[in-house]
Amino acid sequence: MTASLGSAALALSFLAALCAAAAALVGRHGQRRWVEVSRRAVYALFALLTLCVVLIEIAFVADDFSLNIVQQHSSIETPTFYKLAAMWSSQEGSLLLWAWVLSIASSAALYATRDKLRELVPYATAVMAGIAAFFTGLMLFAGGVDPFGTSPAPANGIGLTPLLQHPSMMIHPPMLYSGYVAFTIPFAFAVGALVTRRLDAAWIRATRRFALIAWAFLGLGLLLGARWSYTELGWGGYWAWDPVENAALMPWLAATAFLHSVMVQEKRGMLKVWNACLIVATFSLALLGTFLVRSGVLQSIHAFGDSTVGPYILGLIAVVLIGSAALIVSRLDDLRSEKRIDSLASREAVFLVNNLLLVALCATIFWGTFFPLISELFTGERASLAAPWFDRYTTPLAILLVLFTGIGPLLAWRRVSWGSAKRVFLAPALVAAAAALALLVLSDAASHLWAFALFVFAAFALTGLGQELWRGAQARRVLAGGSLPAALLGVVARNRRRYGGYAVHVGVAVLLIGVAASSSFQTKRDVTLKPGESAVVDGRRITYERPTVGVSEEAFSFGAVLRVERGGEGFTLRPSRRFFRPTGVSRRTIGSFFDGEATSEVGLKAGAGSDLWIAEQPDISALRRRIRAADQGFRACVGGEPGTPPQCKAVSRLMRAAAADPRLRPVALEQIDTLQAATAKRLARSYLADAAPATFRVIVDPLVTWIWIGGLIALAGAALAIWPARRARRAPAADGELEALKEAKYREIRDAELDHAAGKLSDEDYAILDAELRREAVEMLDREPV
């Protein structure tokens, strides 16, 4: 029933997507009835795909192993919490998630623009629906990726991969996919703007929030993935330059450049070609990430491996790139800007430098990620570039980004006199110089040049951003009066995009401080200890007090109780190593526990100054020998022959009887399982008696906690920028024209007033800029009365 209903809903969703695309194209010349049909078809697509997702989740919770997706990625023993996340651990489930999130984003975008951009919406709808038809069609026709495929139901499923049984995996994949998919919205509207030649900033204003939401989701996904790697994989790092990790980072970098450069188009009408190229690149890179997970062309622990859908997604990327390039080239005359950057000492000039750095960083990562394929193409041999190569070329670019992140907010739009620039740069420069001096005197940071440079530039950037907040509050008091706290809240509330962006900059700077400190000043040692022995690592005495062991139906777990003491204070950590039986194989040997995956549960003591991270590698060689001996006895039991252990004789007799009466075989096998479980527990206790040594990897990571704190600050800033602001109450100008100004132009004038009050614009610069803005406002009103 579930499979039939789900298959029907999936087929109808494919038809709804085709209907939406066709109706939108029919109504593109102003037939509003057909445009309305296309919008409602997208709503229907959302409803149908929601039904598909609900059916899959119900099947997982109900252990419906007749569905292949449930059979291969869940089991009766899988906790319900992880059953709900198992859908996106599969290839077919992740494709369904892709299509479902796209239907949500498309429905939200069309609802938000139901009375706006009437020329653009039909083309944008056709693009969104066409992409939805592509992904629903993949599930229906590509073969092997049907989420509702069935086969005879076994008694139990294979189960979810142990590495994925981590709380982050409930959120990490949906966040990444939501980020990938939501970039479809600005891309679709950009295509609509190019086709209709409506290349002003209207499409940007309509989709900016979707682009920012996609950026935030993708950033949260990257942050959760790094945390999972740090706490679950047992190697002590949070970023390994894995191809799939890189594939998620590249669209995030391109989107960061896009979100900055569209501000220049909004404010100055510039960078139109650049913005069109950036959103095409961002969406294409999002599709590339989807392709890499499914193609198997590059090795990654995150990939699904070879599949039938990789070539189709590669074809979609080719269509997007070729079609978009042709469209942009055909509209070059319309995309050219009449304006130019007035001064290098202006915010738009710094934004352009930031964009170039971000694109260079993205291109560097792209080259390093695909170098194995490039080298194979030209030399016939596949060569990979390891983490040191990425670190060598990305580090200076990231450090320069931190510097310009601090410079940009200190400058006003259009022009800034050198006198004003000196005034706003004075405090950040002094703090940066003080930070450099302190680092030279109090630490060995100077021996790590890149880390030293990043700390100094971060001090400059954080001071500049703090100064901006302070001066903005002071300017608010000048303009509106009131107390300083009220002015502070007021300036943030009335300028959420600006100060939300500043918070993002703060978060990124803090995050990179954590990266620089933890990678440059990390202490790492491997120590081998027996119970009762101690070792000193970075001033901390670590004592191996006693081993622990646990046995379940799924895993053998070996742990350690460690006492850590420093400066008269102490605490206890309990790292462990778990060995899982492989999925889908016979469980009637104890040695099978060591044939599957192994995971590390690290002992972690986090702190603002540093983290103490410990992973264990137990010595189980003696235990493994006893297990092999026990398994030999169990093989005799299964064969129906008398053998060891002695308890097996009754089972052997029962197995011989089962040869004559097959109905007795399940009873005999159940007894073998019971006997095996008891033997496993007895052997586990023998490990405690061995007092065997264990090797502990001990890592002291300075400031690594600030990676997660910085990421959360950046996400909070993004949420502030996304949150809708109250419509500003417009103050009429002397000539009464401000009452009729559009919101964007009014905001520009208000920004100029704040910049002048904050000292970023001299009186002369402000007078010229204010006159230009008001002249542009009058011209806008003449063209399009409001």
N, C-alpha and C positions, 0 to 999 in steps of 0.2 A: 504493500500500500504506500509506504513512504517513498520507495523508489519510483513508483508510477506517478505519484502526485508531484514529486520533485522534478522528474524528467519533463512532465507536462509544463510545470511552471517555468523551467529553464528554457524550453522551446518557445513558450509564449513571450518570455523576456527578450529573446532574440528577435522575434517578430515585432515586439513593441519598439525595440531600438531601431529596426529598419523602418518602421512606420514613422517614428519621430524624425528620422533623417530625411525621408522622402517628403513628408508633409512640410518640414521647414524649408526645403528647397523649392517646393511648389509655392509657398507663401512668401518667398523672398522679395517679390516685387510689390508688396503692400497688401496682399490678401490676408488680412488679420485672422480670418476664420481658420485658415490652414496653419498659421503660426500658433494659434491657440490649441489646435489639434496636436501639433508637435509637442507643445509644452505638457499637455495632459498625457501624452504617450510616454514622456519621460517620467512623469509621476507614476504611471502604471508600471514602468520598468522598475522603479524603486520598490513598489509594493510586491511585485513578483519575485525579485531577487531577495527581498526580505523574507518572503515565505520560504525560499530555498535555504537560506541561512538558518532559519528557525527549524526547519525539518532536519537539517544536518546536525544541529546541536542536540535536538531531541533524540536522534539516533545514537549519538555518542553517549548521552546520559543514560539511555535505556539499554546500552550494550547490544545494539542491533547489528550483529556481525554479518548479516546478509549483505550489508553495504561494504564494498571493498575498502572505502576510505576509513570506516570504523574498524574493520578487521585488521588493517595494516598499521593503524596508528593509535589503537587503544586496546585495553584489555579489561577484564573484570576487576583486576587489582589496581588499575590506574585510579588515583584519587579523582573525585569529581571535579575538583578545582582545575586539574590538568586536562580532564576530558573536554572541558569547555574550550580549552586553548588548542586542543589537538587538531582542530579543523585546519588551521593555518600552518601546521607542521607538515602538511602534505602538499604536493604540487597542485592537485585538483582543487583542494580547499583554498589554497592561496590565490588561485585564479578566480575562484568564486568571491573571495574577499575583495580582490581588485575590482571586479565588476560591481559588487555591491557598494563599495565606498564611492565609486564613480557615479553610481545612480544617486547616492545621497548628495554628493557635491553638485551634480548637475541639476538636481531638483532645487536645491537651495539657491543656486546661481540664477536659474530661470525664474524662481519666485521673487528674488530680489530685484530682477530687471524686468518684471512683467509690464511695467509702464514706462520703461526707459529704453534708450538705444534701439529703437525699432528697426533701424536699418541693419544693425549688426547682429541682433539676436538670432534671426533665422540661420545665418551662416554659422554662428557659434553653436547653435543647437545641432546643426547637421554634423559639425565636427565631433561634439561630445557624444552624440548618439551613434555616429559611425565608429568611434573607438569602443563604445559599449557593445555594439554589434560584433566587432572584431573579437573581443574577449569572451562574450557569450558563445560566439560561433566556434572559438577554439575548444571550449568545453564540449560542444555538441559534435564537432566534426573532426577534430585533430586526432582523436584516438588515444586512449590510455589516460585521459584527464577528465573523464566524466565523473563528477562528484557523486552521481547516483548510480554508478555501475555496481552490479551485483554479482555474487557467486554463492555457491552453497555455504551456509553458515557453519563455521567450526564451533566447538564448545567454548573456545576462548580466542581472543585476538592476540596479535603479536605484541602490542603494547607501545607506549610512547617512549622514544629514545630517552635514556636517563639524563643526558646532558640538557635536555629541554625541560626537565621537570624542575624548573626554577621560577620563582614569582615574576621575574623580569620577562620571561617568555610569554606571560599572559598579555603583556602590554607592548613589548618591543616590536614584534612583527606588525601588529595592527598600526602602530604609530608610523613605522617606515612606509607601509603601504598607503596609509592616509596621506603622508607627505608626497609620495610619488604621484598618487592619483589626483590630489587636489591641484597640482600644477597643470592638469588638463584644462582647468577653467580659464586662467589668464591666457594660455596658449590658444584656446578656441576663440576667445574674444579678440586676441591679436590677429588671428586669421580673418575674422569678420571685419576688423578695422582695415586690414590690408585690402581685402576684396572690395569693400565699399569706398575705399579711399577716405574714410573718416579717421584721420591719423592724428587728431588732437589728443588731449589727455583724457577724454571721456571714458575710453575703454579701460584705462589704467585706474581711474577713480572707481569704476564699477567692479573691478576685480582685485584691487589692491589687498582687500581684507582676505580674500581667498589665497592669494600668494603668500601673505604673512602667516596665515593658518597652516598652509602647507610647509612653510619654512620651519615653523615651531614644531609641528608634528615630526618632521624629519629630524630636527635637532634633538627632540626628546627620544626618538628611536635610537639615534646614535649614542646618546648619553646612557640609555638603558643597556645597550649592547656593550658599551665599554665597562659598565658596572658588572654585568654578567661575566664578562671575560676576566675581570679582576678578582671576582669572588668564587668563580665556579671552575675555571679551566686549570687552575693549579700551577700556572707558570709565572704568576706575579705581575703581569702586565695588563694594560687596559687597551692597548692599540697595537696591532701587529702588522699593519699595512697589508692585510688580507685582501684579495681582489674584490670580494663582495663588500667588505667594509669600505674600501675605496670607492666602489660603485655607488654607495649611499652618500659618501662625503662629497663627491663631485657635483651632483645636482644641488646640494646644500650650498656649496661655494658659489656656483653660478647664480643661484637664487638670491644669495646675499648681495652679489653685484647688481642683480636686476632691481632689488628693492631699493638700493641706493640710487641707481641711475634714473629710475622712473621719477624720483623726486626732482631731478634736474629737468626732465621733460615737463613736469607739472609747473615748476616755477619759471622756467626759462624757455620752454618749447624747443629744447635742444636734445641731442642724442637719440633721435627717433630711430635711426637705422640701428644704432647700438642696442637699444631696448628690444627691438624686434628680434635681432639676432640672439640676444641673451635669453629671451623667453623660449625661443625655439631650441636653443642649446640646453636649457634647463629641462624642458620636457623630454628632449631626446636622450639626455643623460638619465632621466628617471626611467625611461623605457629600456635603456642599456642596462641599468641595474636589474630590472626584471628579467632581461635576457640572460645576464651572466649567471643568475641563480639557476636557470633552467637549461642552459646550453651544454654545460660541461666543458667548454673550451678552455677554462682556466680552473685549476684545482683550488678548492676552498672548503673549509669545514662547514661553511654556511650553505653550500649549494645543494640542490636536489640531485645533481648529476645529469647524465644524458637524458634527453626526452624528445618527444616528437614536436614540441611547441617552439623550441628555440629558433629554427629557421623561419617560422611564421613571424615571430616577434622581430627578428632581424629584418625581415621584409617590411614590417610596419615602420621601423626606424628609418629605413631607406626612403620610404614614401614620404615620411614627415620631413626629412632633411632635404630631399630633392624638391618636393612640392613647395616647401617654405622658402627655399633659396630662390626658386623661380619667381615666386610671388614677391619677395622682397626686391629682387633685381628689377622686376617690372614696375615697381612703385618707387624707385629711387628718387625720381623728380619730386614726388609728393612727400617723401620722407626727409628731404634736405631741409635744414634749418636755416633761416635767414639770420639768426643771431649767432654770436660767437662769445667765447669766454672773455669777459672784459678785463680780468686781472688774474694773475696766478695766485694772488692773495685773496682768494674767494672760496666759498664752500664748494661750488660746482667744480672748480679746478681740483680740489682735494678729493672730491668724490670720484672724479675721473682717474686720478692716481690710484685710489683704492680699488676701483674697478679693474684697472690693469694688473694690479698685484693679485687680486682674487682670480682673475682669468689665468694669469701666469701660474699660480699655485694649482689651479684645476688642470691646466695643460701638463704640468710636471707630473702630477699624480696619474693622469691619463697615460702618459708615456711610460711611466714605471709599471703601471698595472698591465698594460698590453705589450710590454717589451718581449715577453716570451713568444707571442705570436709574430711580432715584428722581426725578431731575430730568426725565427724559424722560416719566415718568408724569404729573408735575404741570405741566410747562411745554411739553411736546412737543419739547424740544430736549435732546440728550444733552450734558451738561457733566461734565468730569472734574476730580478734585481731585489736584493734583500733589504731589510729595514734600514741598515746604515746608509744606503743610497738615498732612500726617501728622506731620511733625517738630514742628510748633507744638503740637499737642494730645497727642501721645503722650509727648513728652519729660518734662513735669512728672510725669506718672503713673509713668513708669519710674524717675525720681529718687526719688519717695516710696517706691516698692517697695524700692529699695536701702536706704533708711533703716529701713523696717519689717522688712526681711530681717535687719538687725542687731539690732533691738530684740527680736524674738520669741524667739530662743534664750536671751536673758538672763533671761527670765521663767520662772517655774515655772507648772505647771498650777493652776487653781482660784483661788488667791489668793497675793499677795506683799505683804508689808508695805512701806511706803514706805522704811523703814530698810534693808531688804534690797535693794530696788530701787536706792537711792542707792549702795549698796556695789558692786553689780555694774556699774552704769553709769559709775562714776567713771573707770576707766582708758580705756574707749572714748571718753568725752567729752573727756578731756584730750588724747588722741591726735588726735581730730578737730579740736580747737581748735589744736593745734600744726600740723596739716596746713594749716588755713586760714591761719594766720599765715605759714607758709612759702610758700604759694602767692601770698599778697599781696606778700611781700617779694621773692621770687626769680623770679616769672613774671608774665605779664600775664593769668593765668587769671581775675582779677576782671573783666576786660572781657568775658568770656564767662560770664554769670551761671549758666546752666544747667550748663555744664561744671564751674564752680567748686563749685556745690552738690553735684553728683554726686561729685566727688573727695572732698569733705569727708565726705559721708554714707558713701561707700565706705570711707574710713579708719575711720569709726566701726564699720561693719559688720564689716570684716576684723579689727579689734582685738577686737571682742566675740566673734567666732567663735574667734579664737586663744585668747582668755581662757577660753572654754568648754572647749576641748580641754585647756588647761593645768590648769584647776581640776578637770576630770573625772579627769585622771590623778592629781592630788593626792588627790581623794576616793577613788579606787581604792586608793591607797597607805594611806589611813586605814582603809579597810574590809578590805583583803586583805593589806597589807604588800608588801614587795618593792622593787626598784629603780624609779626613775622611768621609764626606757625600757620596762621590763616592764609597769609600770602603764599607760603610754600605749598599748602594744599591747593590753593586756588590756581596757582600757575601750572601745577601738574594736571589738575582736573581740566583746565581749559586748553591745555596743549599736550594731550595724552600721546599723540603720535611722536612729538618731539622728545618728551621726557621718557616715554617708553623706549624709544630708540637709544637714548642715553643710557638707560638701565641695561639694555642689551649690550652696549659697548662696555659697560662696567663688568658685566658678567663674563664676556669673552676675554677681557684683560685679566680678570681674576683666574679664569680657567687656564689661560696660558701660563700664568705665574705658577700654578700647580703643576702643569706639564713640565715647565723648565726646571723647577726645583726637584721634582721627583725623578726626572730622567738624568739630571746632571749630578745630583748629590746623593743618589740612592746607595745604601749599603746592602750588599747581598752576600750571604755566606751559607754554605751547606755544612751542617754539623751532624755527626753520627754519634748517638748517645744510647747507652743502656739505661734501664730504669734505675734511678738514683743518681745518675751522673748529671753534670752541669757544664755549660759553656757560656762564655761572655761574648756578646755581640753588641758593638756600639754602646758600651756601658751598661748593658742590660744582662743580668744573670738569668739564664734560662735553664731550669731544672726539669728533667724528665722524671716525673713522680711515679707514674705507673701507666701500663698499657690498658686499653679497653678493647672489647671485641663484641660484635653483635651479628646474629644470623637471622635473616628473614627468608621468606620463600623466594625473594627476588635477588638478594644481595648478601655478600659478606662485607662487614664493615670493621676496619681496624683503626682504632683511634689512640690518642695519647692525652694524658692530663699533664699539662706543662705549667709550672709556676714561674712567673716572670717577676723579677725584683729589680728595682732601681731607686736609689736615693731613699732607702728605708720604706718604700711603698711597694706593694706587690698586687698581682692579680693572676687569674688562671685562664689559660686558653686551652681549647680542646679541638685541635685539628684531627682530621680523619681521612682515610682513603677507603672508598667503597668500590667493590668489584661486583659487576652485574652479570647474571647469566645472559647469553645472547637470546634475542627474541626468536620465536618460531622454531626452536630445536628441542629435542628430548631433554628432560630435566633429571633423568635418572642416573646421573653421576654427580658427585660433589665437585669434581674438578671442573664441571661446566660453569661454575661460578666465575672462573678466571678466564673464560673464553670470550666474554663479551666486553662491554665498555667499562672503563674505570673512571671514577670522578673523585675530585678532591673537595672536601669541605674544609676550607682554610680556617685557621684561628686568626681572628682579626681584632686588633685593638686600635680603633680609629681615634685620632686626636687632631686638634687644630694645628699643632706643630708638626706632627709626623704620625704615620701609621706603622704599627708593628704587624707584619703579615707573616704567618708561618704555615707551611704545607708539609705534610708527612708522607714519607715513602717507607712503609714497614718492610722489615726483612722477614719474609714468610717462606723461605726456602725449606726449613725443616718441616713446617706445616704442610707444604705442598707434597713432600715425600710421604707423609702419613696419609694424606688424602689419596694419593695414587694407590697406595696399598689397600686402602678401604674400598676404592672403586673396583679393584680386581675382585674382591669378595662379592661386591654387588653384581658384577657381571656374571659370576657363577650363579647367583640367585636368579637373575633374569633368564639364564640358560636352563634353569631347572636342575642344576647339578649341585650336590653337596659341596660346601666350601666355607670360606671364612667371610665375615665373622660368624661365630657360633650361633648367634641369634637368627642367622639366615636359614637354618635347617628347616624350620617349619614353613617358611616361605618357599623353599625349594620343593618341599613335598607338595605344597599347594600349586606351584607352577607345573609340576609333573602331572598333577590331577587336571590342571587346566588344559593340558595338551589333549586330554580325552574329552573334556567338557569345556568349550570356550567360554561358557558363562562364568566360570570361575576366574578367568584371567583378570578382569577389572578389579576383583577383590584382592588378588595377589599383588597386582601393581600398586594398589592403594596401600597395602601393607609394606611394600618395598619403600614407597614414598615416606611413610611414617617412620620406618626404621632408618631411612637415610637422613631424615630431619634430625632424629635423635643422635645419630652418629656425627652429623655436622656440628651440632652443639657441643658434643663431647670433644671433638677435635678442636673446636674454637677455644674451649677452656684450656686445652693443652698449649695453645699459643700463649696464654697468660703465664703458664708455668715455665715456658721456655725463657722468659725474660730476654727475648731477642732484641738486638739493637734496632734502632730506626734512624733513618736519615731525615733531617729536618732542613728544609730551605727556609732561611730566616731573611726577611727583607725589611729594612727600615726605610720608609718612603717619606721624605720631608714634604710637607704641604700638599700631599696628594689629595687630602680631603677637600681642598679648595677647588679641585677640578669639578667635583659634584656641586659644591656651593656655587661656584661661578656659573655652571650650567643652569642651576635653578634660578639664579638672579636673571640670567638672560631670558629664560622662559617666562619669568614673571614680567620682565620688561615687554616681551612680545605680547603677553596677555593684556597689559596696560594699553599698548598701542592698538590692539585689535578691538578693545572694548569701545563701543560707540560713545562718542562724546555728545554732551548736550549741545544743541545748536546755539552758537554764540549769539548773544543779543547785540544787534548791530547798532553802533552809535552813529547817528547821522553826521555827515560832514557839513561844512558851512554851505556848500552848494547843494546839499540834499542828495547827492548821488550815491553815497554809501548805503543808503536804504535799499537801493536796487542792485547792489553788487552781488555777484554770485559768491558762494561760500569760499571757493578756492582763492579768488582774488582778494576777498576780505581777509582771509587768513594771512595772505602775503603781507598786506598792509599792517596787520597786527604784529606779525613776526618782525617787521622792520621797526615798529615802535618799541618792541621788547629789546631788540638788539641795540637800538639807540640808547634806551634807558640803562641797559647793562654795560654800556661802554664799548661795544664791539663796532659801533658806527660813530664816526665823528659827526659833529653838527653839519658840516659841509656834505659829507657822504650821505647822511640821512636826508638832507634837503633834496639832493639830486635824485636819490632813490625813491623818495616819497612822491616827487613830481612825476617820475617815470611810471610808477605803479598807478597813480591816479589817471595819467594819460591813457595807459593801457586799459584801465577800467572803463573809461569813456568810450574808447574804440570798441571794446567788447559790447557795451550797451548799444552802440550804434549798429553793430552787426546783428546782435541777437537780443532784442529788448527782453527784459525780465519783468 
